[in-house]
């Protein structure tokens, strides 16, 4: 039987990246670190509480860091300042120094960083590049980096993310795309919103606006949960004005489809830009990026794709639900959740789509196996 590939997930959130690596088979988490209680609780109910460290990453002592074959996760970037200031004592670099500390002590064969697309132009990335040069703290590692589109790896979502693969077992390139737009030669077609939703029993009108009234104890703390995926199909109670606005938005449309009398003053004064707000998804395309406030149509193209009226006059004038957002992020149906509605929405929006993480995990696995 092949030896497990041990992994550490830093800034783990609810565990989207771990979910993908476990789905790729052969990986075993030996430590995860997350400071947000509810995200850490979601991770714990899905992957185990014993190896999850809830709290500040700086509180993990050097001698508590286990060795591991791979470290995954990406520290938040607070500033994205110009590259002129590369002061390692800059407080914005604190979390990056912690990440580097873990790599130095765990000595992984590889590490994988996922972050927002602007990361590759940030001072934090410049710091990382400096550390892999001769004399740097990570000089034995080589980096591959670039922007990956989640839709190119099987997610029904146009989510663009910066990916960095560091390796001390020979340079590992970024994985090739497995999907493409249209009917690409040698690739599968992009997955669509329709494919993500179909067969899931998603009611057009959710029966409730609230999560079930239940709590569990995790890390000695009482938190809302644990909620099944179907518990997340919760609606909202939009105003009559909101419903009137929704009704004017066709698939792929947005605020520019609203008649003058339905425009709020802030949009009347802003004739250009922010084209996605108050937008409606298209059934047969991937969704836009799922962010943390996907339940608010004024934040993006998050209206349900069903607009054209059939013979029954059917139309779905509402934003997508938490359940639908989790499906667009490719969380498995078996995934369970902890937290309030807002906290779970943040977990969903901040997560790495598990199928993107799975594609990366499958790609780097042969390199790690060869070096084991």
C-alpha positions in Angstrom: 0.0 0.0 0.0 1.4 3.4 -1.0 2.5 5.7 1.8 0.2 8.6 2.6 1.3 12.1 1.4 1.2 14.1 4.6 -0.1 17.7 4.3 -0.5 20.9 6.3 -3.2 23.4 5.4 -2.4 26.9 6.6 -5.1 29.7 6.7 -7.3 26.7 6.0 -10.7 28.5 6.1 -13.5 26.0 5.9 -11.3 23.4 4.1 -12.0 23.9 0.4 -8.4 23.2 -0.5 -8.1 20.2 1.9 -11.4 18.8 0.4 -9.8 18.9 -3.1 -6.5 17.3 -2.0 -8.4 14.5 -0.1 -10.6 13.9 -3.2 -7.3 13.4 -5.2 -6.6 10.3 -3.0 -3.5 9.5 -1.1 -3.2 12.8 0.9 -3.5 12.8 4.7 -3.8 16.1 6.7 -1.5 16.2 9.7 -2.2 19.8 10.7 -4.4 22.7 9.7 -4.4 26.2 11.1 -7.3 28.7 11.0 -8.0 31.7 13.3 -11.8 32.1 12.5 -13.7 29.9 14.9 -16.7 29.1 12.6 -14.5 28.3 9.6 -12.3 26.2 11.8 -15.4 24.4 13.1 -16.6 23.7 9.6 -13.1 22.2 8.8 -13.2 20.2 12.0 -16.7 18.6 11.4 -15.5 17.5 7.9 -11.9 16.5 8.4 -11.5 16.0 12.2 -10.9 18.3 15.1 -7.7 16.7 16.5 -5.3 18.1 13.8 -7.0 21.5 13.4 -5.4 24.4 15.4 -7.9 27.1 15.9 -6.2 30.4 16.7 -3.4 32.7 15.6 -0.8 30.9 13.5 1.9 32.7 15.5 0.8 30.7 18.5 2.0 27.4 17.0 5.5 26.8 18.3 8.3 25.6 16.1 8.5 22.2 17.9 4.8 21.7 17.3 5.1 21.9 13.5 5.1 18.4 12.1 7.1 17.4 9.1 5.0 17.1 5.9 5.3 16.3 2.3 3.2 19.3 1.2 2.0 22.6 2.7 -1.1 24.2 1.1 -2.9 27.5 1.7 -2.3 31.2 1.1 -1.9 33.9 3.7 -4.2 36.9 3.2 -2.7 39.9 1.5 -3.7 43.0 3.4 -2.0 45.7 1.4 -0.9 44.9 -2.1 1.4 47.9 -1.8 3.7 49.1 -4.5 6.9 47.1 -4.7 9.0 49.9 -3.4 8.7 48.9 0.2 10.0 45.4 1.0 10.6 45.9 4.7 10.4 42.4 6.2 9.3 44.0 9.5 6.3 45.6 7.8 3.3 44.2 9.8 1.6 43.2 6.5 4.4 40.7 6.0 3.8 39.1 9.4 1.6 36.3 8.0 4.0 35.6 5.2 6.8 35.3 7.7 4.7 32.7 9.5 4.1 30.8 6.3 7.8 30.8 5.6 8.5 29.6 9.2 6.2 26.6 8.6 7.9 25.7 5.4 11.3 25.9 7.0 10.3 23.7 9.9 8.0 21.2 8.1 10.5 20.9 5.2 7.8 19.9 2.7 8.8 18.6 -0.7 6.3 21.1 -2.2 4.1 23.9 -1.2 1.1 25.3 -3.0 -0.2 28.9 -2.5 -3.6 30.1 -3.7 -4.5 33.7 -3.7 -6.4 36.5 -5.5 -5.2 37.3 -9.0 -3.6 40.6 -7.9 -1.2 38.6 -5.6 1.4 38.1 -8.3 1.9 41.9 -8.5 2.0 42.4 -4.7 4.9 43.1 -2.3 4.1 39.9 -0.5 4.9 37.9 -3.7 8.0 39.9 -4.2 9.1 38.9 -0.6 8.4 35.2 -1.4 10.5 35.5 -4.6 13.4 37.1 -2.7 13.4 34.2 -0.2 13.9 31.5 -2.9 16.9 33.2 -4.3 20.4 32.3 -3.2 20.9 33.1 0.5 17.1 33.3 1.1 15.3 31.4 3.7 13.8 29.1 1.1 16.7 29.0 -1.3 16.3 25.2 -1.9 12.9 25.8 -3.5 12.0 26.6 -7.1 8.8 28.5 -8.0 6.2 28.1 -10.7 3.4 30.6 -10.8 0.6 32.0 -12.9 -3.1 32.7 -13.1 -5.5 29.7 -13.3 -9.1 30.0 -14.3 -11.2 27.6 -12.2 -13.5 26.9 -15.2 -10.5 25.4 -17.0 -10.3 22.7 -14.2 -13.9 21.7 -13.9 -15.5 24.4 -11.8 -18.7 25.9 -13.2 -17.3 29.3 -12.3 -15.1 31.9 -14.0 -12.9 32.3 -10.9 -9.4 33.5 -11.7 -6.7 32.7 -9.0 -3.0 33.1 -8.6 -1.3 29.8 -8.0 2.3 29.3 -6.8 3.9 25.9 -6.6 7.2 25.7 -4.7 9.3 22.6 -5.0 12.7 21.4 -3.7 12.4 18.1 -5.7 12.7 19.7 -9.1 10.6 22.5 -10.7 6.9 21.5 -11.0 5.0 23.4 -13.7 1.4 24.5 -13.3 -1.2 21.9 -14.3 -2.6 22.0 -17.8 -6.2 22.8 -18.3 -8.7 19.9 -18.4 -11.7 22.0 -19.7 -12.2 24.8 -22.2 -14.8 27.1 -23.6 -17.0 25.7 -26.4 -16.0 22.3 -27.7 -12.2 22.4 -27.4 -10.1 19.6 -29.0 -8.7 17.3 -26.4 -10.5 19.0 -23.5 -13.9 18.7 -21.8 -16.3 21.6 -22.2 -16.6 24.1 -19.4 -19.2 23.1 -16.8 -22.2 25.3 -16.6 -24.6 26.6 -13.9 -27.2 24.2 -15.3 -24.9 21.2 -14.8 -24.1 22.4 -11.2 -27.7 22.7 -10.2 -29.4 19.8 -12.1 -30.5 16.8 -10.1 -30.0 18.5 -6.8 -33.7 19.0 -6.0 -33.3 22.8 -5.6 -36.7 24.4 -5.0 -37.4 27.6 -6.9 -38.9 29.0 -3.8 -36.9 28.0 -0.7 -39.1 27.0 2.2 -37.3 29.0 4.8 -35.1 32.0 5.3 -33.3 30.6 8.3 -30.9 27.8 9.2 -32.1 25.1 11.5 -31.9 25.9 15.2 -29.0 23.7 16.3 -25.6 24.0 17.9 -22.6 21.8 18.4 -19.5 22.1 20.6 -16.1 22.3 18.8 -12.8 23.3 20.5 -14.8 23.7 23.7 -17.0 26.4 22.0 -20.6 26.3 21.1 -21.3 27.3 17.5 -24.3 27.0 15.2 -24.2 23.7 13.2 -23.7 21.2 12.0 -25.7 21.9 8.9 -26.2 19.5 6.0 -25.8 20.9 2.5 -29.6 20.9 1.9 -30.0 23.1 5.0 -28.2 25.8 3.1 -31.0 26.2 0.5 -32.4 29.3 2.3 -34.1 32.3 0.8 -34.4 36.0 1.5 -37.4 38.3 1.7 -36.8 41.0 -1.0 -38.8 44.2 -1.0 -41.4 44.8 -3.7 -39.0 47.3 -5.3 -36.3 44.7 -5.4 -38.6 42.2 -7.0 -39.6 44.7 -9.7 -35.9 45.3 -10.4 -35.2 41.6 -10.6 -37.9 41.1 -13.2 -36.3 43.5 -15.7 -32.9 41.7 -15.7 -32.4 39.1 -18.5 -29.8 36.3 -18.3 -26.4 38.0 -18.7 -27.9 41.4 -18.0 -27.3 43.8 -15.2 -28.2 47.2 -13.8 -28.1 48.8 -17.3 -31.3 46.9 -18.1 -33.2 48.7 -15.4 -35.6 51.5 -16.5 -34.7 55.0 -15.3 -37.5 55.0 -12.7 -36.1 51.9 -11.0 -32.5 53.1 -10.7 -31.2 54.2 -7.3 -29.6 57.6 -7.3 -26.1 56.1 -6.9 -26.5 54.2 -10.2 -28.1 57.2 -12.0 -24.9 59.2 -11.2 -22.6 56.4 -12.3 -23.2 55.8 -16.0 -20.3 53.5 -16.5 -18.5 50.6 -14.7 -19.7 48.0 -12.2 -21.5 46.2 -15.0 -22.1 43.0 -13.0 -24.2 44.4 -10.2 -27.9 43.4 -10.2 -26.9 40.9 -12.8 -28.5 37.5 -13.7 -26.5 34.3 -14.3 -26.8 32.3 -17.6 -27.9 28.7 -17.4 -25.5 27.4 -20.0 -22.3 29.2 -19.0 -20.1 29.1 -15.9 -21.0 31.6 -13.2 -19.1 34.7 -12.3 -16.7 34.5 -9.3 -18.6 33.6 -6.1 -17.7 36.2 -3.5 -18.7 36.4 0.1 -21.9 38.4 -0.4 -23.3 36.3 -3.3 -26.8 36.6 -1.6 -26.9 40.3 -2.5 -27.7 41.0 -6.2 -26.4 44.6 -5.7 -23.0 43.0 -5.2 -22.7 41.1 -8.5 -24.3 38.9 -11.1 -26.0 36.6 -8.5 -29.6 36.5 -9.7 -30.9 33.0 -10.4 -30.6 32.2 -14.2 -34.3 31.3 -14.7 -35.9 34.4 -16.4 -37.6 33.5 -19.6 -41.3 32.7 -18.9 -42.7 29.4 -20.1 -46.3 28.6 -20.7 -46.8 28.5 -17.0 -45.4 32.0 -16.6 -42.5 30.6 -14.6 -39.6 32.9 -13.5 -37.2 32.7 -10.5 -36.7 36.3 -9.3 -34.3 35.8 -6.4 -30.5 35.7 -5.7 -28.8 32.3 -5.5 -28.9 30.5 -2.2 -26.1 29.4 0.0 -26.6 25.9 -1.3 -26.4 27.0 -4.9 -23.3 29.1 -4.2 -21.6 26.1 -2.6 -22.5 24.0 -5.7 -20.9 26.6 -7.9 -17.8 26.4 -5.7 -17.9 22.6 -6.2 -18.3 21.6 -2.5 -19.5 18.0 -2.3 -23.1 17.2 -1.3 -21.7 15.5 1.9 -20.0 18.7 3.1 -21.3 20.0 6.4 -21.2 23.6 7.8 -21.0 25.6 11.0 -21.8 29.2 11.6 -24.5 31.8 11.0 -25.8 32.5 7.5 -23.3 35.4 7.0 -20.4 33.4 8.4 -21.1 30.4 6.2 -21.4 32.8 3.2 -18.0 34.1 3.9 -16.6 30.6 4.2 -18.1 29.7 0.8 -16.9 32.8 -1.0 -13.4 32.7 0.5 -12.8 29.0 -0.3 -10.7 27.5 -3.0 -13.0 25.5 -5.3 -12.3 21.9 -4.3 -12.2 20.7 -7.9 -9.4 23.3 -8.6 -7.5 22.1 -5.6 -8.1 18.5 -6.7 -6.6 19.2 -10.1 -3.5 20.7 -8.5 -3.2 17.8 -6.0 -3.4 15.2 -8.8 -0.8 17.1 -10.8 1.8 17.3 -8.1 1.3 13.8 -6.7 3.6 12.0 -9.1 6.4 14.4 -8.3 6.0 13.8 -4.6 5.6 10.0 -5.0 8.8 9.9 -7.0 10.7 11.7 -4.2 9.2 9.7 -1.3 
